[in-house]
Amino acid sequence: MLAPLVYLAAVILLIEEWLWDLGARLMAAITRVVPLPRLARWIAGLGPVAALCLFVLPGLLLFPVKILALLAIAKGHAFTGVCTILLAKVAGAAAVARIYALTLPSLLCLRWFAWCHARFMALKDDWTGRLRATRAWREVSALAGAVRAWRKALWARLHPVRHARNGNRLWRLLRRYITQWRARRRAP
Protein backbone atom coordinates (compact mmCIF):
# COMPACT_ATOMS: atom_id res chain seq x y z
CA MET A 1 0.00 0.00 0.00
CA LEU A 2 2.90 2.37 0.71
CA ALA A 3 4.91 1.30 -2.36
CA PRO A 4 3.84 4.28 -4.53
CA LEU A 5 4.90 6.66 -1.76
CA VAL A 6 8.28 4.94 -1.47
CA TYR A 7 8.80 5.29 -5.24
CA LEU A 8 7.77 8.94 -5.03
CA ALA A 9 10.17 9.52 -2.13
CA ALA A 10 13.00 7.86 -4.09
CA VAL A 11 12.34 10.05 -7.12
CA ILE A 12 12.12 13.21 -5.00
CA LEU A 13 15.35 12.33 -3.18
CA LEU A 14 17.18 11.67 -6.45
CA ILE A 15 15.97 14.97 -7.90
CA GLU A 16 16.92 16.83 -4.70
CA GLU A 17 20.41 15.31 -4.70
CA TRP A 18 20.80 16.10 -8.39
CA LEU A 19 19.69 19.73 -7.88
CA TRP A 20 22.02 20.14 -4.90
CA ASP A 21 25.02 18.73 -6.79
CA LEU A 22 24.18 20.67 -9.95
CA GLY A 23 23.77 23.87 -7.97
CA ALA A 24 27.03 23.41 -6.11
CA ARG A 25 28.93 22.68 -9.34
CA LEU A 26 27.26 25.57 -11.15
CA MET A 27 28.03 28.10 -8.43
CA ALA A 28 31.60 26.81 -8.07
CA ALA A 29 32.10 27.19 -11.83
CA ILE A 30 30.63 30.68 -11.82
CA THR A 31 32.92 31.78 -8.99
CA ARG A 32 35.92 30.41 -10.90
CA VAL A 33 35.08 32.18 -14.18
CA VAL A 34 33.60 35.44 -12.95
CA PRO A 35 35.94 37.42 -10.70
CA LEU A 36 34.28 36.15 -7.53
CA PRO A 37 37.05 34.21 -5.76
CA ARG A 38 37.56 37.22 -3.49
CA LEU A 39 33.86 37.17 -2.63
CA ALA A 40 34.05 33.44 -1.88
CA ARG A 41 37.03 34.02 0.44
CA TRP A 42 35.17 36.88 2.13
CA ILE A 43 32.08 34.71 2.66
CA ALA A 44 34.22 31.88 4.06
CA GLY A 45 35.81 34.31 6.50
CA LEU A 46 32.56 35.68 7.92
CA GLY A 47 31.78 35.30 11.59
CA PRO A 48 29.05 32.93 12.77
CA VAL A 49 26.20 35.45 13.00
CA ALA A 50 26.99 37.10 9.66
CA ALA A 51 27.32 33.64 8.06
CA LEU A 52 23.91 32.69 9.45
CA CYS A 53 22.33 35.86 8.02
CA LEU A 54 23.91 35.15 4.64
CA PHE A 55 22.82 31.51 4.77
CA VAL A 56 19.17 32.54 5.31
CA LEU A 57 19.27 35.32 2.70
CA PRO A 58 18.54 33.28 -0.50
CA GLY A 59 15.38 31.83 1.01
CA LEU A 60 14.18 35.26 2.07
CA LEU A 61 14.97 36.82 -1.30
CA LEU A 62 13.25 34.08 -3.29
CA PHE A 63 10.08 34.00 -1.17
CA PRO A 64 8.49 37.05 -2.90
CA VAL A 65 9.41 35.58 -6.30
CA LYS A 66 7.57 32.38 -5.45
CA ILE A 67 4.54 34.36 -4.23
CA LEU A 68 4.50 36.31 -7.51
CA ALA A 69 4.72 33.02 -9.42
CA LEU A 70 1.70 31.70 -7.49
CA LEU A 71 -0.16 34.90 -8.34
CA ALA A 72 0.71 34.40 -12.00
CA ILE A 73 -0.67 30.87 -11.82
CA ALA A 74 -3.84 32.19 -10.16
CA LYS A 75 -4.26 34.78 -12.95
CA GLY A 76 -4.13 32.08 -15.62
CA HIS A 77 -0.43 32.15 -16.50
CA ALA A 78 0.29 28.61 -15.35
CA PHE A 79 3.31 27.98 -17.59
CA THR A 80 5.03 31.22 -16.58
CA GLY A 81 4.29 30.62 -12.91
CA VAL A 82 5.53 27.03 -12.89
CA CYS A 83 8.68 27.96 -14.83
CA THR A 84 9.35 30.79 -12.39
CA ILE A 85 8.96 28.48 -9.40
CA LEU A 86 11.26 25.88 -10.98
CA LEU A 87 13.87 28.51 -11.85
CA ALA A 88 13.67 29.96 -8.34
CA LYS A 89 14.07 26.45 -6.89
CA VAL A 90 17.16 25.72 -8.99
CA ALA A 91 18.69 29.16 -8.35
CA GLY A 92 17.91 28.91 -4.64
CA ALA A 93 19.38 25.42 -4.38
CA ALA A 94 22.51 26.58 -6.22
CA ALA A 95 22.96 29.62 -3.99
CA VAL A 96 22.24 27.75 -0.75
CA ALA A 97 24.54 24.87 -1.72
CA ARG A 98 27.46 27.22 -2.36
CA ILE A 99 26.80 29.39 0.68
CA TYR A 100 26.41 26.27 2.84
CA ALA A 101 29.77 24.95 1.64
CA LEU A 102 31.48 28.28 2.32
CA THR A 103 29.87 29.11 5.67
CA LEU A 104 29.57 25.69 7.34
CA PRO A 105 32.74 26.02 9.48
CA SER A 106 31.53 29.39 10.81
CA LEU A 107 27.98 28.17 11.31
CA LEU A 108 29.17 25.18 13.33
CA CYS A 109 30.68 27.63 15.85
CA LEU A 110 27.11 28.39 16.94
CA ARG A 111 26.27 25.72 19.52
CA TRP A 112 22.58 25.54 18.71
CA PHE A 113 23.30 25.36 14.97
CA ALA A 114 25.89 22.61 15.49
CA TRP A 115 23.40 20.66 17.63
CA CYS A 116 20.57 21.08 15.07
CA HIS A 117 22.93 20.28 12.19
CA ALA A 118 24.16 17.08 13.84
CA ARG A 119 20.60 15.96 14.62
CA PHE A 120 19.36 16.81 11.13
CA MET A 121 22.26 15.04 9.41
CA ALA A 122 21.79 11.94 11.58
CA LEU A 123 18.05 11.89 10.84
CA LYS A 124 18.68 12.47 7.12
CA ASP A 125 21.30 9.70 6.99
CA ASP A 126 18.96 7.31 8.82
CA TRP A 127 16.03 7.96 6.51
CA THR A 128 18.22 8.00 3.41
CA GLY A 129 19.71 4.65 4.45
CA ARG A 130 16.25 3.20 4.95
CA LEU A 131 15.11 4.49 1.57
CA ARG A 132 18.23 3.24 -0.22
CA ALA A 133 17.65 -0.24 1.21
CA THR A 134 14.31 -0.51 -0.58
CA ARG A 135 13.67 -2.14 -3.92
CA ALA A 136 12.07 1.09 -5.13
CA TRP A 137 15.34 2.99 -4.64
CA ARG A 138 17.33 0.37 -6.54
CA GLU A 139 14.87 0.46 -9.44
CA VAL A 140 14.71 4.25 -9.61
CA SER A 141 18.53 4.45 -9.32
CA ALA A 142 18.97 1.92 -12.10
CA LEU A 143 16.55 3.89 -14.28
CA ALA A 144 18.39 7.15 -13.55
CA GLY A 145 21.72 5.47 -14.40
CA ALA A 146 20.30 4.16 -17.67
CA VAL A 147 18.99 7.62 -18.58
CA ARG A 148 22.40 9.15 -17.73
CA ALA A 149 24.22 6.58 -19.89
CA TRP A 150 21.75 7.07 -22.76
CA ARG A 151 22.14 10.87 -22.55
CA LYS A 152 25.94 10.60 -22.51
CA ALA A 153 25.95 8.23 -25.51
CA LEU A 154 23.53 10.49 -27.40
CA TRP A 155 25.67 13.55 -26.68
CA ALA A 156 28.81 11.72 -27.86
CA ARG A 157 27.05 10.71 -31.08
CA LEU A 158 25.68 14.18 -31.79
CA HIS A 159 28.85 16.07 -30.89
CA PRO A 160 31.84 13.83 -31.61
CA VAL A 161 34.25 16.79 -31.94
CA ARG A 162 33.44 18.11 -28.47
CA HIS A 163 34.64 14.89 -26.91
CA ALA A 164 38.03 15.33 -28.54
CA ARG A 165 38.56 18.72 -26.87
CA ASN A 166 42.28 18.70 -27.59
CA GLY A 167 41.52 18.74 -31.31
CA ASN A 168 38.80 21.38 -31.09
CA ARG A 169 40.15 24.74 -32.26
CA LEU A 170 37.40 26.75 -30.55
CA TRP A 171 38.08 25.02 -27.24
CA ARG A 172 41.83 25.80 -27.51
CA LEU A 173 41.07 29.44 -28.34
CA LEU A 174 38.68 29.75 -25.40
CA ARG A 175 41.20 28.16 -23.04
CA ARG A 176 43.91 30.59 -24.24
CA TYR A 177 41.59 33.57 -23.71
CA ILE A 178 40.69 32.45 -20.18
CA THR A 179 44.36 31.93 -19.31
CA GLN A 180 45.27 35.41 -20.57
CA TRP A 181 42.32 36.97 -18.75
CA ARG A 182 43.32 35.32 -15.46
CA ALA A 183 46.96 36.38 -15.93
CA ARG A 184 45.90 40.01 -16.50
CA ARG A 185 43.69 39.88 -13.39
CA ARG A 186 46.55 38.65 -11.22
CA ALA A 187 49.08 41.17 -12.57
CA PRO A 188 49.67 44.08 -10.16
Secondary structure, DSSP 8 states (H G I E B T S, - for coil): --HHHHHHHHHHHHHHHHHHHHHHHHHHHHHHHTT-HHHHHHHHT--HHHHHHHHHHHHHHHHHHHHHHHHHHHTT-HHHHHHHHHHHHHHHHHHHHHHHHHHHHHHTTSHHHHHHHHHHHHHHHHHHHHHHTSHHHHHHHHHHHHHHHHHHHHHHHH-HHHH-GGG-HHHHHHHHHHHHHHHHHH--
